[in-house]
Amino acid sequence: MRRKVIGRRGMKSRNLNRRRAIRHHCLACSNFRWEEVVNCRAESCSLFPFRQGVAEDKGLSPEQRSEAIRRFCRKCLGPCDPAQIDCHTSECALFDYRK
């Protein structure tokens, strides 16, 4: 799915699936420095196990990836109805997978 997301040098159009969306979000969080993603210490982040895109090697399923995105979005939005994640930040790489 093509999505306009924030890149290192401004807005970019990217073809993102859930795995790539998580990797892109983690890169954006670490100011687009891959070594920061690899050495990330935010173990409480629901995306942490998926940040390098190789969660399958650790026995994590695509369904767990989807649930991790939903948990991350709920935490980002603060208190809200869990059935209704109403985010308006369409530049977020996770936007299409929040529900």
C-alpha positions as CSV (number, residue, x, y, z in Angstrom):
1,M,0.0,0.0,0.0
2,R,1.5,3.4,-1.0
3,R,1.5,6.0,1.7
4,K,3.1,9.4,2.1
5,V,5.3,9.4,5.2
6,I,7.8,11.6,6.8
7,G,11.3,10.8,5.5
8,R,14.8,11.9,6.3
9,R,14.5,14.8,3.8
10,G,10.8,15.5,3.9
11,M,7.7,13.7,2.7
12,K,8.2,10.6,0.6
13,S,5.8,8.1,-1.0
14,R,6.6,4.5,0.2
15,N,5.1,1.1,-0.5
16,L,4.5,-0.2,3.1
17,N,3.2,-3.4,4.5
18,R,3.0,-4.0,8.2
19,R,6.6,-5.1,8.6
20,R,7.9,-2.2,6.5
21,A,5.6,0.3,8.3
22,I,7.0,-0.7,11.7
23,R,10.6,-0.5,10.4
24,H,9.9,2.9,9.0
25,H,8.2,4.1,12.2
26,C,11.2,2.9,14.2
27,L,13.6,4.7,11.9
28,A,11.6,7.9,12.1
29,C,11.6,7.6,15.9
30,S,15.4,7.2,15.9
31,N,16.0,10.2,13.6
32,F,16.6,7.8,10.6
33,R,19.7,6.2,12.2
34,W,19.7,2.5,11.7
35,E,22.2,1.9,14.5
36,E,19.8,3.6,16.9
37,V,17.0,1.2,15.9
38,V,19.3,-1.8,16.4
39,N,20.5,-0.6,19.8
40,C,17.0,0.6,20.9
41,R,16.4,0.3,24.6
42,A,12.7,1.1,24.6
43,E,11.7,-2.5,25.5
44,S,8.4,-1.3,26.8
45,C,7.4,-0.2,23.3
46,S,5.0,-2.7,21.7
47,L,6.9,-2.4,18.4
48,F,10.2,-3.3,20.0
49,P,10.4,-7.0,19.0
50,F,9.5,-6.1,15.4
51,R,11.8,-3.1,14.9
52,Q,14.3,-4.9,12.7
53,G,11.8,-6.7,10.5
54,V,12.9,-10.2,11.5
55,A,10.3,-11.1,14.1
56,E,9.5,-14.3,12.3
57,D,12.9,-15.6,13.4
58,K,11.8,-15.1,17.0
59,G,8.6,-17.0,16.6
60,L,6.4,-13.9,16.3
61,S,3.4,-14.1,13.9
62,P,1.9,-11.5,11.6
63,E,-1.1,-11.4,13.9
64,Q,1.1,-10.4,16.7
65,R,2.6,-7.6,14.5
66,S,-0.9,-6.3,13.9
67,E,-1.8,-6.4,17.6
68,A,1.5,-4.6,18.4
69,I,0.6,-1.8,16.0
70,R,-2.9,-1.5,17.6
71,R,-1.4,-1.4,21.1
72,F,1.1,1.3,20.0
73,C,-1.6,3.4,18.5
74,R,-3.8,3.2,21.6
75,K,-0.9,4.3,23.7
76,C,0.0,7.1,21.3
77,L,-3.6,8.5,21.4
78,G,-4.0,8.2,25.1
79,P,-7.3,7.2,26.7
80,C,-9.9,6.3,24.1
81,D,-12.4,3.7,23.2
82,P,-10.4,0.6,22.2
83,A,-12.9,-0.2,19.4
84,Q,-12.4,3.2,17.9
85,I,-8.9,4.3,17.1
86,D,-9.5,7.7,15.5
87,C,-6.1,9.0,14.5
88,H,-5.7,12.0,12.2
89,T,-2.0,11.7,11.7
90,S,-2.0,10.3,8.2
91,E,1.8,10.9,7.8
92,C,2.4,8.1,10.3
93,A,3.7,4.9,8.7
94,L,1.4,2.9,10.9
95,F,-1.8,4.9,9.9
96,D,-3.3,2.2,7.6
97,Y,-2.8,-0.6,10.1
98,R,-4.1,1.1,13.3
99,K,-7.4,-0.8,13.4
